[in-house]
Amino acid sequence: MSETKTITIKGINDDGTLDLKPNDGNINVKKKDYVKIEIGKNSGVASIDDFTDDSTNSIFSDPPSSTNSWKGHIDDNAAPGTYEDYTIYVTASGSNQRIDFDPRITVNK
């Protein structure tokens, strides 16, 4: 049975990185799970602008994007132990400051 794993943007750290929950956005998933990225209340983040795959092995059959409300589907054929490094790009509230952060999603063994 698939689950939805949510990564919440809690805020912007003093060093300009994103405060992500859980585990700084580094999560474990199973085949067929969904991954959703959302902006937390009072986070100081106005919008999610992009999600890019920085890995050679994509684990998504349908990656998070603005067209699917930042919810992606893990491929049914994703091999256990594979991972995807990705970058989340956001815009800070009240400015044009663009912030990026690079967590990892790993398929459970």
C-alpha positions as CSV (number, residue, x, y, z in Angstrom):
1,M,0.0,0.0,0.0
2,S,1.4,3.4,-0.9
3,E,1.8,6.3,1.5
4,T,2.3,10.0,1.0
5,K,5.6,11.2,2.5
6,T,5.5,15.0,3.1
7,I,8.4,17.3,3.2
8,T,7.5,20.6,4.9
9,I,9.4,23.8,4.4
10,K,9.4,25.2,8.0
11,G,11.4,28.3,7.4
12,I,14.6,29.9,6.2
13,N,17.7,29.4,8.4
14,D,20.1,32.3,9.2
15,D,22.6,31.0,6.7
16,G,20.0,31.1,3.9
17,T,19.3,27.4,3.7
18,L,15.9,25.9,4.1
19,D,14.6,24.4,7.4
20,L,12.9,21.2,6.2
21,K,10.9,18.6,8.2
22,P,11.6,15.7,8.6
23,N,15.4,15.1,8.7
24,D,16.3,18.2,6.6
25,G,14.2,16.8,3.8
26,N,16.2,13.6,3.6
27,I,13.5,10.9,3.5
28,N,13.1,7.2,2.9
29,V,10.3,6.0,0.6
30,K,8.9,2.7,-0.8
31,K,8.0,1.9,-4.3
32,K,4.6,3.4,-5.3
33,D,4.8,6.0,-2.4
34,Y,4.1,9.6,-3.1
35,V,6.3,12.5,-2.1
36,K,4.7,15.9,-1.4
37,I,6.5,19.1,-0.8
38,E,4.6,21.9,1.0
39,I,5.2,25.3,2.5
40,G,4.6,25.5,6.3
41,K,2.7,28.3,8.0
42,N,4.8,31.3,8.8
43,S,7.8,29.8,7.1
44,G,8.9,33.0,5.3
45,V,8.6,31.2,2.0
46,A,6.2,32.6,-0.6
47,S,6.3,29.9,-3.3
48,I,8.0,26.7,-4.5
49,D,9.4,27.6,-7.9
50,D,11.0,24.4,-9.0
51,F,12.1,20.9,-8.2
52,T,15.0,19.4,-10.1
53,D,16.5,16.0,-10.2
54,D,20.2,16.1,-9.7
55,S,20.8,12.4,-9.9
56,T,21.6,10.0,-12.7
57,N,18.9,7.6,-11.5
58,S,15.4,9.0,-11.3
59,I,13.2,7.2,-8.8
60,F,10.1,9.1,-9.8
61,S,7.6,8.0,-12.4
62,D,6.0,11.4,-12.0
63,P,8.3,13.9,-10.3
64,P,6.9,16.7,-8.1
65,S,6.0,19.8,-10.2
66,S,3.8,22.8,-10.1
67,T,1.3,21.0,-12.4
68,N,0.7,18.3,-9.7
69,S,0.8,20.5,-6.6
70,W,4.4,19.4,-5.8
71,K,3.4,15.8,-5.3
72,G,5.4,13.1,-7.1
73,H,5.0,9.3,-7.5
74,I,7.8,6.9,-6.8
75,D,8.3,4.5,-9.7
76,D,7.0,1.0,-9.3
77,N,10.4,-0.3,-10.6
78,A,12.7,1.9,-8.4
79,A,15.4,-0.4,-7.1
80,P,15.8,-0.7,-3.3
81,G,18.7,1.3,-2.1
82,T,18.6,3.8,-5.0
83,Y,18.3,7.5,-4.2
84,E,17.7,10.8,-5.8
85,D,19.5,14.0,-5.0
86,Y,17.2,16.9,-5.8
87,T,17.1,20.6,-5.5
88,I,14.0,22.6,-4.2
89,Y,13.9,26.2,-5.4
90,V,11.8,28.6,-3.4
91,T,11.2,32.4,-3.2
92,A,11.3,34.1,0.2
93,S,8.2,36.1,1.3
94,G,8.3,39.8,0.5
95,S,11.4,39.6,-1.7
96,N,12.7,38.2,-5.0
97,Q,15.3,36.2,-3.1
98,R,15.5,32.7,-4.6
99,I,16.8,29.9,-2.2
100,D,17.7,26.4,-3.1
101,F,18.4,23.3,-1.0
102,D,19.6,19.8,-1.9
103,P,18.1,17.0,0.2
104,R,18.0,13.3,-0.8
105,I,15.1,10.8,-1.2
106,T,16.1,7.1,-0.8
107,V,14.1,4.0,-1.7
108,N,14.0,1.6,1.2
109,K,15.8,-1.7,0.8
